[in-house]
Amino acid sequence: AESLLPERVKQLAEQTSLRPNLVQIKSYKARWGSCTMRGDIQLNWQLVQATQSINDYVIIHELCHLRQHNHSKAFWDLVEQFDPNFREHRRWLKQHGHQLVI
């Protein structure tokens, strides 16, 4: 997780032109990622158990918070711009995310 997730953040940051200040890998019980007002992104290490499309959704979600630090329509429109299947990915995490926790 310490090498895979930050590398993928770097790739997606290049594609989206949304670049965080810092990427940290953490252990969370109830979230997959977060984005601070300073532009730092934290990701749950357990994401490495999911598919790349799920990882990409979470990373894109957090990268979009760099521009829209809320869950407004503008935020979700931005997420959809970079992940047209975000609804499916979000639904999968809600239904199956608990299975990734070890």
N, C-alpha and C positions, 0 to 999 in steps of 0.2 A: 504493500500500500504506500509506503514511504517514497518509493521511486515511481511506481506506475501512475498513481493519481496526479501528482504534481506535473509529470510529463504530459499527461492528457490535458490538464488545465492549460499548460503552455500552448499545446497545439490548438485547442479550442479558442483560447484567447487571441491567437493569431488570426484564426478564421473569422472571429466575431468583432475584432478590434476592441474588445472589452478586456482590459488587462488589470489584474489585481496587483496590489502592492506586495502581498505575501500570501503563501499557501501553506496551511498547516494541516496535518493529519491528526485527528483526535479520536477519542472513544466516547461516543454519545449513546445514551439509552433511548432517547426519544426523538432524534433528528438525524437527518442524513447530511446536512451541511448548514452553514450559516455564512453571512457576509456582514462585516462590521461597517460602520459609517466611515472608517478610515480606509476602507477598500481591501481589507484582509479577508481571505476566504478560508474557512475551516471545513474539512470533509471528514466524514465518519470512515474509519479504516475498513469497516465491514462492507463497504460498497464493492470492494474487490471481489466479493462473492457473487455479484450480480453480473449481468451481461454488459457489454460495452455500451449498448444503446441506453440502458438504465443509468450507467455511470455518466454518460454524456448528458442525459436529461438533468441529472442533479447538478452537474458542473455548469451547464448552460443556465439553469435556474439561478444559481448563485452568481454567475457572471452578469446576468441581467440585472441583478440587484445593485450592481455598480452604477447603473444608469437610473434605475427605478427602485428606490429602497422601500418598496411596498408591494402589495399584491393587487394593484389597480388593473383596470382593463389595459392600460398602456403597457404595464409590466407583462401581462400574459400575451399581448400582441407581439412584444419583443421576443419572448420565449418562443412563440410559434414561428417567428421569422427564422430562427436558428434550429428549431426542432418541431417540424410540422406534425409529428406524432406525439407531442408532449402529453396529450390527454391520455393516450394509451399507456405511456410510460408511467405517468402519475398514478393511474388506476392500478397498474401492476404493482407498484411500490406499496400502495395502500392495502392491496389484497395479499401480497406475498412477502413484503418486506420483513415481517416478523420471522420468516424462515431463515433470513440471513444472519440473525443474531445467534452467536454461539457463546 
